[in-house]
Every structure is written in C-alpha cells, then in structure tokens.
Amino acid sequence: MVDRELDDRAKARKRTTAEVLKDEDSTEDQYQCHVCKTFCYLSQVVCQCTNRVVCADHIDLLCENRPSHSIVLRKRFSDEELSDILARVSERAAVPSAWRAKLQKLLMESARPSLRSLRALLAEGDRINYPLQEMTNLRKCVTRANEWVDFANSFIVRKQSRKRARRGRGRPSNAELAAAAAEDPNDRPDRSLEELYAHLREVENLGFDCPEIATLKNLATQAEETKVKATNLLKASREQQDRDEFIQDCKHLLLEGSSLNVVLEELAAVEKIVDREQLMNELEEKLDDEDDSNLTLEEIRQLLARAHACGLPSDNKHMKFLESRQKDGDTWEERAKSILEQPIKTIQELDQFADMDPSIPIDPAILDRLMSARAKALDFRKQAKIWLEAGHSDGPKPRISEVLRMCQRAEKDFKIPEVADLKRSAEIATDLEQRCEQVLRNRFALAPNENIFDVIATWEDYAQKHLTLYNHPAFDKVREQVALHNQWVKELPWYCPEHKRTHSADLIADVMECTRPDDDAPPTDEFYTCICTNPVRPPPPGVVSDAVQCDHCFARFHGECAKNGGSCPFCDHHHWNGTINKHRNWHFCYLPTLARKAPEISRNYSQDFQELDLICTRVDRLSNTIGQFLSYTSQPAHQRPEFIPQVRHYMRKLYRIQFAVSPNPDVSFGLDLAGLHRILATGRTALAKPRKRRRPKFTFGQDIDADWSDRTRCICRGVTGYLHGKPMVECSNCNRLYHIGCVFFPVTDLHEGRLPPFFCPICALRKGRPYEHSDVRVRPNRELTCFSAVILINMAV
C-alpha cells in the first residue's frame, strides 16, 4: 500500500505545481475521487477553482482552466511518516515469529528446560495479542509443573516448632479453631517418606528442572538418616532406656527431626518415649509434691489425653488417680450443666455448688456461671426480704409497678419463695388498686345484698395486715371518700350514735305510706275522723266504745289515739309547734341541703343516700301539694267547711311523718293546717261567691272632648300649647291621633319608617289589658261625671 501510494504521489508531482500537508481529517466527500469514486485518503489532487477531488489518474479531468490555475497535491501524511508507520507495523508483525524462535531455542538447548524460563515464555505469550498454537501445550506443562512444586513445598517449607501452644481454659469456639488453623502452620498435615519418593519419581517424567527437585532429594536423604538413628534408639535395652543419656539422645534426635516435614513412625515412637518421661516427671511433681486439688477438670483431661497418647499403662498409679478424678469431675460437670440448662433454678440447688469437696476437679467457667446465678438469686431474695420488712417501718415504700418488675425479672430464671410471696402481695395490691379505681369511677359491681362500705372495711383490714409496704393512691382516695361518707352519715337526723348506724326502716315506711301520689284526695267515708288512717265506727249494740270526741271540731278519735297529749291534734297547735316532744323533731327543708353535701361515694353506693333522696323526692312532692292547697285556702273566699276532710287528710300524713314539712325553716305546714282547721271548724262561713257582673262601661274625658286644632284627641287634652305640631301616632283600634311624647311611643320606631300597630291607653283600659309603653291610672272627674286616663310619667319606659 505504501509503495502504491508513493508511485501515485510521484505521478501527481509531475503534473502539479504545489504540495500541501493537512494534519486534520476532512469530510468524507473530500477523500473520494469525483471521477472514479476511489477513496483516496492518503493523498488527493485539488484545484482552487472547484471543490472537487480527484486521484492521480484523473488529474486532467479536474479543471478545465488548468493552465491558468495551480493544481495542488494535498497529503494527509508526509512520505517520511508513511515510512515510519510501515516500519512499526513490520516490527509488530515479527513478534510471534520471534517468540516461536525463543521457544524453539529453549527446547533445543536442554532436554529439561528451566521452569523459570518456561514461566517467562508463557507470560510473554499471554501478552502477545495473536493466537499462538504452541501456547496450549506450554500452558499445560507449566500448570502441571506448578502443581508439582506446590506439593513439593509441603515437604520443603520448614515449620517453626513441633510443639503446639497450650490452650486456655475452657473449650474454644468454632471461630477460634478456624483462626488457629489458618495462623498455625503446624496444623497442616505431614507427608510420609513414601509420598516423598513417589513425588520424586513423578518429576522424572515431567521434563523440567527447578531448585525444588534437589531440595526434595536432600530432604529424603536427611529423613533416611533420621530414621536409622531412631531405629537404633528404639533397639536399646530397658537398662539403656533408663539412663539419662538415652533421654537426652532422644530429645536431640527429636530436635533434629523437628525441621523435617516428613512423618516417620520411628521418630514418633521416640517422641512417645520422651513424652512419657516428661509426663511421669510432671505427674510426680503435681500429684505427689503439691496439693492435687489445684488441678482443674480441663487439666485432668489434658493429662489423661497425654497419658493415652504416650502409651502410659492403665495400671499406673497416676493413671488410676487421674481416671478417678476425671470421673468425679465428669459427674460434677453433668450436674452443673443440668442445673444451668434448667429454665428455672432454685437457691437450694445452687447452694450445693457453693460448698463442695475441694478434691473434685471442676470447670472454673461453669463454676463462675453457677456462682453468678447464685449471687443474682441471692440479690433478688435480699431485695424481696427488704421490701417485705418495709411494711413494718416508716421508710420509703416501693411502687407496686416497681415490685412487679423485679418479681418478673426474678421469676424469669429463679424460683424464690420470698419473691413469690412478694409477687402475690403485689398482685393483691394491684387488684385492690383496680377495684378502688372502679369504685371511684362508679363501675364496681356489687354482689346482691352486699354493702360497699363493709367491703371497703374488709379491704382496709387486710391492707393494714398484709399490704402496708405499698403506696395505695387509689385506695387512699377511697378511704378519704369513706371518711367523708361516715361524717356525712352522722349528720343524718335518724343516725343513732349508740348503734353507730341509721334507723330508717320505720321512717321510710311512713314516708312511703304518706306520700303516695294516688292518696292526695281525702277518704269519702264520714267515719274517717281520727288522726290515724282507720275509721271510728260506732260499736256494735251492747258494746261500750272507747272513742272520744273533740269539743271544738267534733272529731272522734280512738281511745288509743287520744293518748297523744290529751288534746285534739287537729285543733291544738301544740302538737305542731314543738311543745309536745316527738321522736322525729327535725325540719324537712334541711334534708335537700344534706343530700347535696353527700360525697361522691355516698351518691353512688350508699343506701342511706338513696333513702334520703327518696325521702326528699316524695316529701317534696307532698310539700308542694300542701303548699298549693294552703296558698289557695289563704284567701277568705276559699276557706269553706267542705275543705275540712282535705285538711285532716294532710294533717294525718304530717302527723305520721312527725317531722316538720315546708320549704322554709320558719314555716310548718302542720301548724298552718292546724290554724286553717280551727278557722274552718268554728263555723265561719266564707264570703258568698259574687255573681258574675257585666263589665261597666267607662266614659273618659277624651270621649266627650272635641278634636284639638291639630286633629288630636290626646291624653294631654290640648291644655299645653307647645305640643302643637309635635309628631303624632294613630291608634289602630279607634283611629285617634296621639302625641308620641304624651303616650311614650318609642321614637326609634317612628324613625324606622315602618310603624308597628299602636294600641292607645284608652282602648287598652276598655279591653282590660295593660298598656305596653307605660303604666296607666284612671282618675275620676266628679264635675264632668266621667273618668280621665292619666299616664304615670315616673313609670314610663
């Protein structure tokens, strides 16, 4: 391509006058020949008289004015740049061939090429962006060689020490075991000598060379020498093995073999001899010279594991001792774990592990958990005892919620009798508070024939004996209400201080009997003349009657009823003014005030309040009835003898009720009825009822007056001149005109433009209804034998 381009440029230079180098790309139509449509990117021929582009073969067809205009060769790259690009491309094209030459040379120089050189060629081939057929086999060879070297390193990499670090107390977690396996190279498995020789035989067929092969062969030689030395030591007699020099030789051999990553059975046997000797010395030191109670269960297990590993015989005294201690420790651990696994523990079970035989090996971690649980349970019991004893002191008292929270935490893990007692009392206190809240809200349900105040007294007695350690805000409010109730009950007139209760049965019976709504009318039987509710009938023939008769009102009484003071209750006012003492000597008007003073608990639950409310309701109705009757008969026209049975009927009711009845403490309806009865019984007749007469016809001065000069016929009768021309209003009934000032007609109605109907004072007097704007008085005029209507100015609106 470069040669063709240079030939085209040489051909174009012969026919052009100038050359130009353009470093930037142009549009696509500037690279396409106008004649043959060839894409000439590297060079084009152009002319200033046209924007066409042609190749070197069609220069003659570019421009018709070619002699007068210069034709220019436009180049994208110079000739030197094309040559440099060609050189670089040729160099990159030769890279795969050079790599193959290196590979061929390496394989020809040695039958076992170096693994390092093979790895370098593989890495170089991966960097060449060109498919190479040799890369597949080379990659397989290097991969297999790397696997062999990795396996060989498991023998070659030297371990720091064959002794393992001692573990801490307690069993490690899975995460700790995994971390130890990753960090400790001693946990990697060792290879046997046979595997080492098999690995060396394998490399003979792989065809590469590396330093690990020689190292592995030296390792095999060292392992063979160590094996021979170990075999010689194992062949020593019993007497030779008892010498100290023998143990030192064994330790020296183990030290030499510690750098070998090869498992040798002979070396393991020598290691057992050394471990057994070390274990025996350690057991002699720990079990004979010192107190063996310092050994933990984990240490006992480790010593037994080492004894089994080094082949210590089972009839050895130390072996028997360790097995006995391990059995005791396993039994203790099983018991401890069973206690810890229980969801609910008792202090007695935990106390068994507080004082134990010191010779029994234990696990300190498990013992710490047991003692921690025991200390926690003892704290709960201590707090419960403090609170249970707080009820007998004057110190601060806990809240019920606080006690329940502590009990809930304690019962989550432990079963403690003191906590159970405390919780039981707290639950009872909570129930008491809930009941008191219901009482305060008037939602407490009582059983039939159950008294709330007796129930509260039972609560208070129980609280004083068993619940003094708590604060009872709701119960305190209930007790305050009960105290107010007891004080209120003592104010009731029928309260008995001797029996400390009210006597209301007879009172309620009398009130209910005397205040029946259907019993307001007197009996129609003429023999009902006694103060009681039984008739005084004549005795049968031959029987002497014990009835007595009043000389004033001629009322007949039973002999038994007459023993009430020696006088007629209907006529004698001493029966009603308090002179004759009665059992119920209070006034009714104070009972409603006493009912309003009742506390809330009395209103909701007290039978005394219900009875008082019933008495007030029933007697108040009776009081209103009697009051209306007395108001009616207070007028002389209504004081007729036919009302005597009604008066006696009301007096019977009040006589049986006994206490004074009226809305006013200074008034007694019984005394008023007695006075009315005396008036009616004396024979004084009331005024005859006047016959209905026709309403007289009034003649007013305004009726006979003439109209004034301003056409008015007003109340002023035209005697004042300054009223002439004042605003006027017309009566809607008689159509007469009145001065608004004289009749006090509102000025605001006059200004609003829409006058309401006006009814003059004269028409109001004739109709018998009040005049709405002022008071009206009628003044007789004897001279004119007529009346004048006068409006009182001082009463005007």
Buried (B, 14 or more C-beta within 10 A) or exposed (E): EEEEBBEBBEBBEEBBEEBEEEEEEEEEEBBBBBBEEBEBBBBBBBBEBBEBBBBBBBBEBBBEEBEEBEBBBBBBBEEEEBEEEEEEEEEEEEBBEEBBEBBEEBBEEEEEBBBEBBBBBBEBBEEBEEEBEBBEEBBEBBEBBEEBBEBBEBBBEEBEEBEEEEEEEEEEEEEEEEEBEEEEEBEEEBBEBEBBBEBBEEBEEBBBBBEBBEBBEEBBEBBEEBBEBBBEBBEBEEEEBEEEEBBEBBBEBBEBBBBBBBBBEBBEBBBBBBBBBBBBEEBEEBBEEEEBEEBBBBBBBBBBEBBEEBEBEEEEEBBEBBEEBBEBBBEBBEEBBEBEEEEEBBBEBBEEBEEEEEEBBBBEEBBEBBEEBBEBBBEBBEBBBBBBEBBEEEEEBBEBEEBBEBBEEBBEBBBBEBBBBBBEBBBBBBEBBEBBBEBBEEEBEEEEEEEBBEBBEEBBEEBEEBBBBBEBEBBEBBBEBBEBBEEBBEEBBBBEEEEEEBEBEEBBEBBEEBBEEEBBEBBEEEEBBBBBBEBBEEEEEEEEEEBBBBEBBEBBBBEEBBEBEEBBBBBBBBBBEEEBEBEEEBBBBBBBEBBEEBBBBBBBBBEBBEBBBBBBBBBBEBBEBBBEBBEEBEEEEBBBBEBBBBBBBBBBBBBBBBBBBBEEEEBBBBBBBBBBBBBBBEEEEBEEEEEEEEEEEEEBBBEEBEEBEBEBBBBBBBEEEEBEEBEBBBBEBBEBBBBBBBBBBBEEBEEEEEEEEBBBBBBBBBEEEEBEBBBBEEEEEEEEEBBBBEBEEEEEE
